[in-house]
Amino acid sequence: MPAFSFNDTLLLATIVFSVGLAGILVRRNMVFMLMALDIMLNATALVFVAAGARWHDATGQVMFVLVLALAAVETAVGLGIIMCLHAHGRPTLDADTGNLLGGQGRG
């Protein structure tokens, strides 16, 4: 018998996903936004594992590994972009200053 029911696991995943979504919407620092996105990806991985356990299928665990790989790649690329922006003299990691990147302009 499982320790948690399928509905309890879905409720937990919904709460964790909501916390991650609130972190993306409230915080403007790009590092915190990356962490909140990782929290959201972990919630989806939890749903895959719970669904795989519910229907006695190993596909949930395979999708869990794929989601973890995606989260690792997303974090590596995101931190690389943040470090590149900071190295080129961007004074802050605030996501709202993205329009100040110094491109060519429209005209």
Summary of the structure (lengths in Angstrom):
residues: 107
radius of gyration: 18.0
end to end distance: 65.9
largest distance: 65.9
contacts: 269
relative contact order: 0.13
helix: 76%
strand: 2%
